[in-house]
């Protein structure tokens, strides 16, 4: 089993890379959608990842009710500085949520029915692993988006 400290190192590393991308792109490019089918702007991708952290860490693991507008995450736009501040707060709260996790215990909060029978919905540890899975996957998407936007 991975320690909370080691787990958060991986999460923080992914977040730092995502934040580096939106900072390097600036307000204009970070909010632009690359010319790829189904693509999202880097700003929106990071907004979605913060939503993932809030829901899976806050509701599923910690048991807080989280109001989330998932579709809005994928079209979110705004100043990079505001997103950086939201990420700072999301990271702080997520560390608290990880700190109360009982990795082998069932979720404390609601899990979508489609996820209830798979590892991400069966245990709090599975939910936390899902957060890192999402961050890693979307970091790769952001790297491709950055490369397309900067060419």
VMD Tcl script that builds the backbone (N, CA, C; Angstrom):
set m [mol new atoms 453]
animate dup $m
set s [atomselect $m all]
$s set {name element resname resid chain x y z} {
  {N N UNK 1 A 0.854 -1.181 0.000}
  {CA C UNK 1 A 0.000 0.000 0.000}
  {C C UNK 1 A 0.894 1.236 0.000}
  {N N UNK 2 A 0.561 2.194 -0.788}
  {CA C UNK 2 A 1.315 3.438 -0.866}
  {C C UNK 2 A 0.900 4.357 0.290}
  {N N UNK 3 A 1.847 5.072 0.815}
  {CA C UNK 3 A 1.523 6.018 1.892}
  {C C UNK 3 A 0.794 7.226 1.301}
  {N N UNK 4 A 0.038 7.910 2.145}
  {CA C UNK 4 A -0.642 9.131 1.707}
  {C C UNK 4 A 0.370 10.147 1.193}
  {N N UNK 5 A 1.495 10.267 1.884}
  {CA C UNK 5 A 2.532 11.221 1.484}
  {C C UNK 5 A 3.069 10.906 0.087}
  {N N UNK 6 A 3.355 9.633 -0.170}
  {CA C UNK 6 A 3.855 9.253 -1.491}
  {C C UNK 6 A 2.781 9.456 -2.558}
  {N N UNK 7 A 1.559 9.081 -2.252}
  {CA C UNK 7 A 0.454 9.274 -3.196}
  {C C UNK 7 A 0.305 10.748 -3.566}
  {N N UNK 8 A 0.314 11.616 -2.565}
  {CA C UNK 8 A 0.159 13.050 -2.828}
  {C C UNK 8 A 1.330 13.606 -3.621}
  {N N UNK 9 A 2.511 13.019 -3.485}
  {CA C UNK 9 A 3.645 13.450 -4.303}
  {C C UNK 9 A 3.329 13.251 -5.783}
  {N N UNK 10 A 2.758 12.099 -6.126}
  {CA C UNK 10 A 2.400 11.830 -7.520}
  {C C UNK 10 A 1.304 12.775 -8.007}
  {N N UNK 11 A 0.295 12.986 -7.187}
  {CA C UNK 11 A -0.783 13.916 -7.543}
  {C C UNK 11 A -0.223 15.322 -7.737}
  {N N UNK 12 A 0.599 15.768 -6.790}
  {CA C UNK 12 A 1.176 17.117 -6.875}
  {C C UNK 12 A 2.069 17.274 -8.102}
  {N N UNK 13 A 2.817 16.235 -8.447}
  {CA C UNK 13 A 3.678 16.291 -9.623}
  {C C UNK 13 A 2.846 16.467 -10.895}
  {N N UNK 14 A 1.754 15.723 -11.001}
  {CA C UNK 14 A 0.867 15.867 -12.166}
  {C C UNK 14 A 0.254 17.263 -12.197}
  {N N UNK 15 A -0.225 17.736 -11.052}
  {CA C UNK 15 A -0.805 19.083 -10.998}
  {C C UNK 15 A 0.217 20.153 -11.352}
  {N N UNK 16 A 1.432 20.022 -10.831}
  {CA C UNK 16 A 2.478 20.993 -11.154}
  {C C UNK 16 A 2.738 21.040 -12.660}
  {N N UNK 17 A 2.747 19.896 -13.301}
  {CA C UNK 17 A 2.961 19.853 -14.749}
  {C C UNK 17 A 1.800 20.522 -15.487}
  {N N UNK 18 A 0.578 20.260 -15.051}
  {CA C UNK 18 A -0.590 20.884 -15.682}
  {C C UNK 18 A -0.568 22.402 -15.491}
  {N N UNK 19 A -0.230 22.812 -14.288}
  {CA C UNK 19 A -0.145 24.252 -14.017}
  {C C UNK 19 A 0.959 24.899 -14.837}
  {N N UNK 20 A 2.066 24.206 -15.006}
  {CA C UNK 20 A 3.145 24.720 -15.841}
  {C C UNK 20 A 2.687 24.926 -17.285}
  {N N UNK 21 A 1.857 24.022 -17.773}
  {CA C UNK 21 A 1.354 24.149 -19.144}
  {C C UNK 21 A 0.459 25.378 -19.285}
  {N N UNK 22 A -0.521 25.534 -18.395}
  {CA C UNK 22 A -1.423 26.688 -18.558}
  {C C UNK 22 A -0.684 28.003 -18.330}
  {N N UNK 23 A 0.262 28.010 -17.404}
  {CA C UNK 23 A 1.056 29.236 -17.197}
  {C C UNK 23 A 1.869 29.573 -18.446}
  {N N UNK 24 A 2.501 28.564 -19.041}
  {CA C UNK 24 A 3.343 28.818 -20.218}
  {C C UNK 24 A 2.509 29.266 -21.414}
  {N N UNK 25 A 1.283 28.816 -21.493}
  {CA C UNK 25 A 0.418 29.203 -22.606}
  {C C UNK 25 A -0.166 30.601 -22.432}
  {N N UNK 26 A -0.386 31.010 -21.191}
  {CA C UNK 26 A -0.996 32.312 -20.956}
  {C C UNK 26 A -2.501 32.277 -21.187}
  {N N UNK 27 A -3.146 33.385 -20.884}
  {CA C UNK 27 A -4.613 33.443 -20.933}
  {C C UNK 27 A -5.181 33.100 -22.310}
  {N N UNK 28 A -4.573 33.596 -23.372}
  {CA C UNK 28 A -5.135 33.374 -24.705}
  {C C UNK 28 A -5.053 31.903 -25.114}
  {N N UNK 29 A -3.859 31.350 -25.169}
  {CA C UNK 29 A -3.703 29.971 -25.645}
  {C C UNK 29 A -4.261 28.939 -24.670}
  {N N UNK 30 A -4.198 29.199 -23.377}
  {CA C UNK 30 A -4.729 28.231 -22.406}
  {C C UNK 30 A -6.235 28.051 -22.564}
  {N N UNK 31 A -6.902 29.053 -23.108}
  {CA C UNK 31 A -8.354 29.006 -23.297}
  {C C UNK 31 A -8.758 28.627 -24.723}
  {N N UNK 32 A -7.798 28.336 -25.560}
  {CA C UNK 32 A -8.078 27.994 -26.955}
  {C C UNK 32 A -8.164 26.475 -27.110}
  {N N UNK 33 A -9.102 26.030 -27.933}
  {CA C UNK 33 A -9.272 24.600 -28.214}
  {C C UNK 33 A -8.424 24.249 -29.434}
  {N N UNK 34 A -7.537 23.263 -29.301}
  {CA C UNK 34 A -6.728 22.873 -30.458}
  {C C UNK 34 A -7.601 22.280 -31.564}
  {N N UNK 35 A -7.099 22.334 -32.769}
  {CA C UNK 35 A -7.825 21.832 -33.931}
  {C C UNK 35 A -7.668 20.311 -34.031}
  {N N UNK 36 A -8.310 19.631 -33.110}
  {CA C UNK 36 A -8.324 18.164 -33.059}
  {C C UNK 36 A -9.744 17.725 -32.721}
  {N N UNK 37 A -10.220 16.649 -33.303}
  {CA C UNK 37 A -11.577 16.188 -32.976}
  {C C UNK 37 A -11.718 15.886 -31.481}
  {N N UNK 38 A -12.746 16.436 -30.870}
  {CA C UNK 38 A -13.036 16.173 -29.461}
  {C C UNK 38 A -12.099 16.826 -28.472}
  {N N UNK 39 A -11.273 17.747 -28.936}
  {CA C UNK 39 A -10.281 18.382 -28.055}
  {C C UNK 39 A -10.933 19.382 -27.108}
  {N N UNK 40 A -10.209 19.682 -26.055}
  {CA C UNK 40 A -10.619 20.688 -25.077}
  {C C UNK 40 A -9.456 21.638 -24.847}
  {N N UNK 41 A -9.784 22.847 -24.446}
  {CA C UNK 41 A -8.747 23.818 -24.095}
  {C C UNK 41 A -8.021 23.360 -22.833}
  {N N UNK 42 A -6.727 23.622 -22.726}
  {CA C UNK 42 A -6.001 23.255 -21.509}
  {C C UNK 42 A -6.651 23.802 -20.231}
  {N N UNK 43 A -7.173 25.014 -20.275}
  {CA C UNK 43 A -7.859 25.592 -19.122}
  {C C UNK 43 A -9.023 24.688 -18.698}
  {N N UNK 44 A -9.803 24.232 -19.668}
  {CA C UNK 44 A -10.952 23.373 -19.375}
  {C C UNK 44 A -10.507 22.013 -18.843}
  {N N UNK 45 A -9.436 21.481 -19.394}
  {CA C UNK 45 A -8.953 20.181 -18.930}
  {C C UNK 45 A -8.553 20.259 -17.461}
  {N N UNK 46 A -7.816 21.295 -17.094}
  {CA C UNK 46 A -7.420 21.431 -15.695}
  {C C UNK 46 A -8.630 21.696 -14.807}
  {N N UNK 47 A -9.586 22.475 -15.295}
  {CA C UNK 47 A -10.818 22.700 -14.529}
  {C C UNK 47 A -11.520 21.372 -14.269}
  {N N UNK 48 A -11.578 20.524 -15.279}
  {CA C UNK 48 A -12.184 19.198 -15.111}
  {C C UNK 48 A -11.426 18.383 -14.057}
  {N N UNK 49 A -10.101 18.428 -14.094}
  {CA C UNK 49 A -9.308 17.669 -13.125}
  {C C UNK 49 A -9.554 18.147 -11.695}
  {N N UNK 50 A -9.750 19.438 -11.521}
  {CA C UNK 50 A -10.080 19.958 -10.184}
  {C C UNK 50 A -11.453 19.450 -9.747}
  {N N UNK 51 A -12.366 19.325 -10.688}
  {CA C UNK 51 A -13.676 18.744 -10.388}
  {C C UNK 51 A -13.574 17.281 -10.001}
  {N N UNK 52 A -12.714 16.553 -10.685}
  {CA C UNK 52 A -12.466 15.141 -10.353}
  {C C UNK 52 A -11.946 15.030 -8.918}
  {N N UNK 53 A -10.977 15.870 -8.586}
  {CA C UNK 53 A -10.409 15.842 -7.235}
  {C C UNK 53 A -11.471 16.160 -6.182}
  {N N UNK 54 A -12.285 17.160 -6.451}
  {CA C UNK 54 A -13.311 17.563 -5.491}
  {C C UNK 54 A -14.344 16.463 -5.291}
  {N N UNK 55 A -14.824 15.893 -6.389}
  {CA C UNK 55 A -15.877 14.882 -6.272}
  {C C UNK 55 A -15.362 13.578 -5.674}
  {N N UNK 56 A -14.318 13.015 -6.288}
  {CA C UNK 56 A -13.849 11.706 -5.837}
  {C C UNK 56 A -13.157 11.783 -4.483}
  {N N UNK 57 A -12.443 12.856 -4.220}
  {CA C UNK 57 A -11.809 13.021 -2.909}
  {C C UNK 57 A -12.779 13.537 -1.862}
  {N N UNK 58 A -13.562 14.536 -2.227}
  {CA C UNK 58 A -14.450 15.184 -1.259}
  {C C UNK 58 A -15.712 14.406 -0.959}
  {N N UNK 59 A -16.372 13.935 -2.003}
  {CA C UNK 59 A -17.636 13.225 -1.781}
  {C C UNK 59 A -17.424 11.734 -1.565}
  {N N UNK 60 A -16.750 11.091 -2.492}
  {CA C UNK 60 A -16.611 9.632 -2.419}
  {C C UNK 60 A -15.739 9.208 -1.241}
  {N N UNK 61 A -14.624 9.912 -1.014}
  {CA C UNK 61 A -13.713 9.528 0.069}
  {C C UNK 61 A -14.092 10.184 1.391}
  {N N UNK 62 A -14.236 11.499 1.407}
  {CA C UNK 62 A -14.449 12.214 2.672}
  {C C UNK 62 A -15.920 12.299 3.083}
  {N N UNK 63 A -16.834 12.074 2.143}
  {CA C UNK 63 A -18.249 12.058 2.489}
  {C C UNK 63 A -18.945 13.416 2.484}
  {N N UNK 64 A -18.275 14.447 1.936}
  {CA C UNK 64 A -18.926 15.759 1.820}
  {C C UNK 64 A -19.793 15.773 0.562}
  {N N UNK 65 A -20.885 16.502 0.598}
  {CA C UNK 65 A -21.692 16.670 -0.604}
  {C C UNK 65 A -21.013 17.698 -1.505}
  {N N UNK 66 A -20.756 17.293 -2.728}
  {CA C UNK 66 A -20.090 18.159 -3.699}
  {C C UNK 66 A -21.074 18.433 -4.833}
  {N N UNK 67 A -21.314 19.707 -5.097}
  {CA C UNK 67 A -22.133 20.081 -6.242}
  {C C UNK 67 A -21.181 20.335 -7.403}
  {N N UNK 68 A -21.366 19.563 -8.444}
  {CA C UNK 68 A -20.442 19.598 -9.574}
  {C C UNK 68 A -21.218 19.692 -10.875}
  {N N UNK 69 A -20.777 20.558 -11.762}
  {CA C UNK 69 A -21.349 20.666 -13.102}
  {C C UNK 69 A -20.294 20.155 -14.073}
  {N N UNK 70 A -20.257 18.852 -14.235}
  {CA C UNK 70 A -19.210 18.217 -15.053}
  {C C UNK 70 A -19.196 18.736 -16.492}
  {N N UNK 71 A -20.338 18.856 -17.176}
  {CA C UNK 71 A -20.296 19.385 -18.543}
  {C C UNK 71 A -19.691 20.796 -18.623}
  {N N UNK 72 A -19.955 21.635 -17.625}
  {CA C UNK 72 A -19.416 22.998 -17.621}
  {C C UNK 72 A -17.895 23.000 -17.483}
  {N N UNK 73 A -17.339 21.970 -16.835}
  {CA C UNK 73 A -15.880 21.902 -16.675}
  {C C UNK 73 A -15.184 21.880 -18.029}
  {N N UNK 74 A -15.773 21.214 -19.001}
  {CA C UNK 74 A -15.126 21.032 -20.300}
  {C C UNK 74 A -15.223 22.251 -21.214}
  {N N UNK 75 A -15.992 23.248 -20.811}
  {CA C UNK 75 A -16.091 24.476 -21.605}
  {C C UNK 75 A -15.658 25.695 -20.799}
  {N N UNK 76 A -15.116 25.469 -19.630}
  {CA C UNK 76 A -14.696 26.569 -18.753}
  {C C UNK 76 A -13.590 27.396 -19.404}
  {N N UNK 77 A -13.641 28.693 -19.168}
  {CA C UNK 77 A -12.611 29.614 -19.633}
  {C C UNK 77 A -12.381 30.652 -18.544}
  {N N UNK 78 A -11.256 31.352 -18.645}
  {CA C UNK 78 A -10.987 32.418 -17.693}
  {C C UNK 78 A -9.512 32.718 -17.597}
  {N N UNK 79 A -9.165 33.631 -16.707}
  {CA C UNK 79 A -7.755 33.981 -16.512}
  {C C UNK 79 A -6.981 32.833 -15.855}
  {N N UNK 80 A -5.792 32.600 -16.354}
  {CA C UNK 80 A -4.933 31.549 -15.807}
  {C C UNK 80 A -4.671 31.794 -14.322}
  {N N UNK 81 A -4.471 33.031 -13.927}
  {CA C UNK 81 A -4.183 33.334 -12.515}
  {C C UNK 81 A -5.306 32.844 -11.600}
  {N N UNK 82 A -6.552 32.973 -12.037}
  {CA C UNK 82 A -7.679 32.491 -11.234}
  {C C UNK 82 A -7.668 30.968 -11.129}
  {N N UNK 83 A -7.336 30.305 -12.235}
  {CA C UNK 83 A -7.272 28.849 -12.238}
  {C C UNK 83 A -6.144 28.354 -11.338}
  {N N UNK 84 A -5.031 29.036 -11.356}
  {CA C UNK 84 A -3.903 28.674 -10.497}
  {C C UNK 84 A -4.310 28.775 -9.031}
  {N N UNK 85 A -5.038 29.802 -8.669}
  {CA C UNK 85 A -5.509 29.963 -7.292}
  {C C UNK 85 A -6.508 28.863 -6.929}
  {N N UNK 86 A -7.409 28.536 -7.843}
  {CA C UNK 86 A -8.366 27.451 -7.573}
  {C C UNK 86 A -7.642 26.118 -7.404}
  {N N UNK 87 A -6.602 25.911 -8.187}
  {CA C UNK 87 A -5.820 24.677 -8.067}
  {C C UNK 87 A -5.100 24.610 -6.726}
  {N N UNK 88 A -4.608 25.748 -6.259}
  {CA C UNK 88 A -3.938 25.788 -4.954}
  {C C UNK 88 A -4.906 25.365 -3.855}
  {N N UNK 89 A -6.104 25.883 -3.893}
  {CA C UNK 89 A -7.111 25.535 -2.890}
  {C C UNK 89 A -7.557 24.077 -3.045}
  {N N UNK 90 A -7.732 23.625 -4.278}
  {CA C UNK 90 A -8.142 22.237 -4.518}
  {C C UNK 90 A -7.082 21.264 -3.999}
  {N N UNK 91 A -5.829 21.600 -4.189}
  {CA C UNK 91 A -4.733 20.758 -3.711}
  {C C UNK 91 A -4.738 20.684 -2.183}
  {N N UNK 92 A -4.954 21.814 -1.534}
  {CA C UNK 92 A -5.004 21.859 -0.068}
  {C C UNK 92 A -6.145 20.988 0.449}
  {N N UNK 93 A -7.329 21.141 -0.139}
  {CA C UNK 93 A -8.485 20.361 0.302}
  {C C UNK 93 A -8.306 18.877 0.000}
  {N N UNK 94 A -7.740 18.569 -1.146}
  {CA C UNK 94 A -7.542 17.170 -1.506}
  {C C UNK 94 A -6.604 16.472 -0.530}
  {N N UNK 95 A -5.568 17.159 -0.085}
  {CA C UNK 95 A -4.654 16.580 0.905}
  {C C UNK 95 A -5.399 16.266 2.197}
  {N N UNK 96 A -6.318 17.135 2.578}
  {CA C UNK 96 A -7.142 16.873 3.776}
  {C C UNK 96 A -8.006 15.644 3.536}
  {N N UNK 97 A -8.620 15.566 2.359}
  {CA C UNK 97 A -9.481 14.416 2.042}
  {C C UNK 97 A -8.699 13.111 2.036}
  {N N UNK 98 A -7.506 13.133 1.465}
  {CA C UNK 98 A -6.665 11.933 1.459}
  {C C UNK 98 A -6.314 11.544 2.895}
  {N N UNK 99 A -6.113 12.533 3.739}
  {CA C UNK 99 A -5.755 12.272 5.132}
  {C C UNK 99 A -6.814 11.538 5.929}
  {N N UNK 100 A -8.077 11.629 5.518}
  {CA C UNK 100 A -9.146 10.929 6.239}
  {C C UNK 100 A -9.529 9.619 5.559}
  {N N UNK 101 A -8.872 9.303 4.459}
  {CA C UNK 101 A -9.222 8.093 3.706}
  {C C UNK 101 A -8.940 6.827 4.495}
  {N N UNK 102 A -9.859 5.902 4.383}
  {CA C UNK 102 A -9.684 4.532 4.856}
  {C C UNK 102 A -9.652 3.695 3.580}
  {N N UNK 103 A -8.463 3.410 3.110}
  {CA C UNK 103 A -8.264 2.883 1.763}
  {C C UNK 103 A -9.053 1.628 1.432}
  {N N UNK 104 A -9.233 0.741 2.382}
  {CA C UNK 104 A -9.955 -0.507 2.118}
  {C C UNK 104 A -11.451 -0.405 2.414}
  {N N UNK 105 A -11.885 0.721 2.948}
  {CA C UNK 105 A -13.296 0.901 3.313}
  {C C UNK 105 A -14.130 1.302 2.098}
  {N N UNK 106 A -15.424 1.022 2.150}
  {CA C UNK 106 A -16.298 1.457 1.058}
  {C C UNK 106 A -16.399 2.987 1.024}
  {N N UNK 107 A -16.827 3.527 -0.096}
  {CA C UNK 107 A -16.978 4.980 -0.198}
  {C C UNK 107 A -17.894 5.535 0.882}
  {N N UNK 108 A -17.585 6.750 1.312}
  {CA C UNK 108 A -18.435 7.448 2.280}
  {C C UNK 108 A -19.562 8.206 1.586}
  {N N UNK 109 A -19.357 8.512 0.323}
  {CA C UNK 109 A -20.341 9.295 -0.422}
  {C C UNK 109 A -20.846 8.547 -1.636}
  {N N UNK 110 A -21.712 9.219 -2.360}
  {CA C UNK 110 A -22.357 8.632 -3.533}
  {C C UNK 110 A -21.356 8.320 -4.632}
  {N N UNK 111 A -21.575 7.191 -5.276}
  {CA C UNK 111 A -20.778 6.765 -6.424}
  {C C UNK 111 A -21.755 6.562 -7.581}
  {N N UNK 112 A -21.419 7.027 -8.774}
  {CA C UNK 112 A -22.311 6.780 -9.906}
  {C C UNK 112 A -22.577 5.280 -10.060}
  {N N UNK 113 A -23.821 4.897 -10.350}
  {CA C UNK 113 A -24.157 3.466 -10.456}
  {C C UNK 113 A -23.241 2.686 -11.394}
  {N N UNK 114 A -22.829 3.292 -12.487}
  {CA C UNK 114 A -21.958 2.594 -13.445}
  {C C UNK 114 A -20.587 2.280 -12.859}
  {N N UNK 115 A -20.193 3.004 -11.798}
  {CA C UNK 115 A -18.869 2.808 -11.197}
  {C C UNK 115 A -18.904 1.976 -9.922}
  {N N UNK 116 A -20.084 1.673 -9.423}
  {CA C UNK 116 A -20.215 1.019 -8.114}
  {C C UNK 116 A -19.588 -0.370 -8.061}
  {N N UNK 117 A -19.583 -1.099 -9.166}
  {CA C UNK 117 A -19.091 -2.478 -9.152}
  {C C UNK 117 A -17.626 -2.604 -9.572}
  {N N UNK 118 A -17.004 -1.493 -9.936}
  {CA C UNK 118 A -15.601 -1.553 -10.351}
  {C C UNK 118 A -14.735 -0.937 -9.247}
  {N N UNK 119 A -13.437 -1.153 -9.281}
  {CA C UNK 119 A -12.587 -0.712 -8.167}
  {C C UNK 119 A -12.758 0.750 -7.764}
  {N N UNK 120 A -12.973 1.663 -8.719}
  {CA C UNK 120 A -13.078 3.075 -8.343}
  {C C UNK 120 A -14.289 3.360 -7.470}
  {N N UNK 121 A -15.283 2.491 -7.524}
  {CA C UNK 121 A -16.488 2.690 -6.738}
  {C C UNK 121 A -16.639 1.757 -5.561}
  {N N UNK 122 A -15.730 0.809 -5.411}
  {CA C UNK 122 A -15.850 -0.162 -4.318}
  {C C UNK 122 A -15.145 0.259 -3.044}
  {N N UNK 123 A -14.023 0.977 -3.174}
  {CA C UNK 123 A -13.268 1.369 -1.982}
  {C C UNK 123 A -12.798 2.814 -2.109}
  {N N UNK 124 A -12.491 3.406 -0.974}
  {CA C UNK 124 A -11.940 4.756 -0.978}
  {C C UNK 124 A -10.569 4.770 -1.662}
  {N N UNK 125 A -9.783 3.739 -1.455}
  {CA C UNK 125 A -8.491 3.642 -2.128}
  {C C UNK 125 A -8.653 3.563 -3.636}
  {N N UNK 126 A -9.656 2.833 -4.088}
  {CA C UNK 126 A -9.940 2.758 -5.520}
  {C C UNK 126 A -10.321 4.116 -6.085}
  {N N UNK 127 A -11.101 4.869 -5.317}
  {CA C UNK 127 A -11.489 6.212 -5.741}
  {C C UNK 127 A -10.270 7.122 -5.852}
  {N N UNK 128 A -9.364 7.012 -4.882}
  {CA C UNK 128 A -8.151 7.839 -4.933}
  {C C UNK 128 A -7.259 7.440 -6.105}
  {N N UNK 129 A -7.170 6.164 -6.380}
  {CA C UNK 129 A -6.388 5.725 -7.532}
  {C C UNK 129 A -6.992 6.300 -8.807}
  {N N UNK 130 A -8.322 6.358 -8.864}
  {CA C UNK 130 A -9.011 6.930 -10.027}
  {C C UNK 130 A -8.645 8.405 -10.218}
  {N N UNK 131 A -8.514 9.143 -9.139}
  {CA C UNK 131 A -8.114 10.555 -9.257}
  {C C UNK 131 A -6.759 10.648 -9.935}
  {N N UNK 132 A -5.801 9.864 -9.490}
  {CA C UNK 132 A -4.484 9.915 -10.118}
  {C C UNK 132 A -4.557 9.450 -11.577}
  {N N UNK 133 A -5.355 8.432 -11.842}
  {CA C UNK 133 A -5.540 7.966 -13.218}
  {C C UNK 133 A -6.028 9.106 -14.112}
  {N N UNK 134 A -7.016 9.844 -13.636}
  {CA C UNK 134 A -7.565 10.966 -14.408}
  {C C UNK 134 A -6.527 12.068 -14.616}
  {N N UNK 135 A -5.795 12.400 -13.555}
  {CA C UNK 135 A -4.774 13.447 -13.682}
  {C C UNK 135 A -3.701 13.041 -14.692}
  {N N UNK 136 A -3.255 11.815 -14.646}
  {CA C UNK 136 A -2.219 11.345 -15.565}
  {C C UNK 136 A -2.720 11.350 -17.002}
  {N N UNK 137 A -3.908 10.839 -17.190}
  {CA C UNK 137 A -4.496 10.788 -18.529}
  {C C UNK 137 A -4.663 12.192 -19.100}
  {N N UNK 138 A -5.183 13.097 -18.301}
  {CA C UNK 138 A -5.440 14.447 -18.794}
  {C C UNK 138 A -4.167 15.278 -18.906}
  {N N UNK 139 A -3.140 14.941 -18.148}
  {CA C UNK 139 A -1.854 15.605 -18.343}
  {C C UNK 139 A -1.344 15.311 -19.752}
  {N N UNK 140 A -1.428 14.070 -20.178}
  {CA C UNK 140 A -1.023 13.724 -21.541}
  {C C UNK 140 A -1.840 14.479 -22.579}
  {N N UNK 141 A -3.128 14.586 -22.340}
  {CA C UNK 141 A -3.997 15.342 -23.246}
  {C C UNK 141 A -3.566 16.813 -23.294}
  {N N UNK 142 A -3.243 17.372 -22.136}
  {CA C UNK 142 A -2.805 18.770 -22.096}
  {C C UNK 142 A -1.474 18.965 -22.823}
  {N N UNK 143 A -0.585 17.993 -22.715}
  {CA C UNK 143 A 0.703 18.101 -23.408}
  {C C UNK 143 A 0.503 18.125 -24.921}
  {N N UNK 144 A -0.390 17.274 -25.417}
  {CA C UNK 144 A -0.696 17.275 -26.852}
  {C C UNK 144 A -1.360 18.587 -27.237}
  {N N UNK 145 A -2.299 19.047 -26.430}
  {CA C UNK 145 A -2.986 20.320 -26.717}
  {C C UNK 145 A -1.984 21.470 -26.759}
  {N N UNK 146 A -1.084 21.508 -25.780}
  {CA C UNK 146 A -0.046 22.558 -25.755}
  {C C UNK 146 A 0.784 22.530 -27.037}
  {N N UNK 147 A 1.215 21.339 -27.413}
  {CA C UNK 147 A 2.054 21.220 -28.610}
  {C C UNK 147 A 1.300 21.687 -29.853}
  {N N UNK 148 A 0.035 21.354 -29.943}
  {CA C UNK 148 A -0.763 21.792 -31.096}
  {C C UNK 148 A -0.981 23.300 -31.091}
  {N N UNK 149 A -1.202 23.864 -29.933}
  {CA C UNK 149 A -1.478 25.305 -29.841}
  {C C UNK 149 A -0.237 26.141 -30.076}
  {N N UNK 150 A 0.929 25.610 -29.779}
  {CA C UNK 150 A 2.165 26.384 -29.921}
  {C C UNK 150 A 2.809 26.258 -31.298}
  {N N UNK 151 A 2.266 25.449 -32.156}
  {CA C UNK 151 A 2.915 25.297 -33.476}
  {C C UNK 151 A 2.538 26.402 -34.417}
}
mol reanalyze $m
mol bondsrecalc $m
mol representation Tube
mol addrep $m
